[in-house]
């Protein structure tokens, strides 16, 4: 809700208040767009399986929520420098 106050005149100290009701934001009326970030930090084969498991897990979690729209997965295999 937004209140606007305006002076009617320089000599009149009464204020005119106009109430502007809040409008529903488009994002509030739609589903939330959700994405996930999955990452492994080594080059071991077990980590590759972990990355696939993360992607599968978060894809399922997002798709199972009726209030969410699946926006994608960002998966990164980023080995730690020695």
C-alpha positions as CSV (number, residue, x, y, z in Angstrom):
1,X,0.0,0.0,0.0
2,X,1.3,3.4,-0.9
3,X,0.2,6.6,0.8
4,X,0.6,9.9,-1.0
5,X,0.4,13.1,1.0
6,X,-0.2,16.4,-0.8
7,X,-0.6,19.9,0.7
8,X,-3.8,21.5,-0.6
9,X,-2.2,25.0,-0.5
10,X,0.6,26.9,1.2
11,X,-1.7,28.5,3.8
12,X,-3.9,25.4,4.4
13,X,-2.1,22.8,6.6
14,X,-4.6,20.0,6.0
15,X,-3.2,17.1,4.0
16,X,-5.0,15.1,1.4
17,X,-4.1,11.4,1.6
18,X,-4.7,9.2,-1.4
19,X,-4.5,5.4,-0.7
20,X,-3.2,3.4,-3.6
21,X,-3.8,-0.3,-3.0
22,X,-0.9,-2.7,-3.7
23,X,-1.0,-4.6,-6.9
24,X,-0.1,-8.2,-7.2
25,X,3.4,-8.6,-8.7
26,X,3.5,-10.9,-11.7
27,X,6.1,-13.1,-10.0
28,X,3.7,-13.6,-7.1
29,X,0.9,-14.7,-9.3
30,X,3.0,-17.2,-11.2
31,X,5.1,-20.2,-10.2
32,X,8.6,-19.6,-8.9
33,X,11.3,-20.4,-11.4
34,X,13.9,-22.6,-9.8
35,X,17.3,-23.8,-11.0
36,X,20.0,-25.8,-9.2
37,X,23.8,-25.5,-9.2
38,X,25.7,-28.9,-9.0
39,X,29.4,-29.2,-8.7
40,X,32.3,-31.6,-8.0
41,X,35.8,-30.4,-7.3
42,X,38.0,-33.4,-8.2
43,X,38.5,-35.6,-11.2
44,X,37.9,-38.9,-9.5
45,X,35.4,-41.2,-11.2
46,X,33.3,-41.3,-7.9
47,X,32.9,-37.6,-8.2
48,X,31.5,-37.9,-11.8
49,X,28.9,-40.3,-10.3
50,X,28.2,-37.7,-7.6
51,X,27.6,-35.0,-10.1
52,X,25.1,-37.2,-12.0
53,X,23.4,-38.0,-8.6
54,X,23.2,-34.3,-7.7
55,X,21.7,-33.4,-11.1
56,X,19.1,-36.2,-10.7
57,X,18.3,-35.4,-7.1
58,X,17.7,-31.7,-7.7
59,X,15.8,-32.2,-10.9
60,X,13.4,-34.5,-9.1
61,X,13.1,-32.1,-6.1
62,X,12.3,-29.1,-8.3
63,X,9.9,-31.0,-10.5
64,X,8.0,-32.5,-7.6
65,X,7.1,-29.1,-6.1
66,X,3.8,-27.9,-7.7
67,X,4.6,-24.3,-7.0
68,X,7.9,-24.4,-8.9
69,X,8.8,-24.3,-12.6
70,X,12.0,-26.1,-13.5
71,X,14.4,-23.5,-14.9
72,X,17.4,-25.8,-15.4
73,X,20.5,-27.2,-13.9
74,X,24.0,-25.7,-14.0
75,X,26.4,-28.6,-13.5
76,X,30.2,-28.0,-13.2
77,X,33.1,-30.3,-13.0
78,X,35.8,-28.1,-11.6
79,X,39.0,-29.8,-10.4
80,X,40.9,-28.1,-7.6
81,X,44.3,-26.8,-8.9
82,X,47.3,-28.4,-7.3
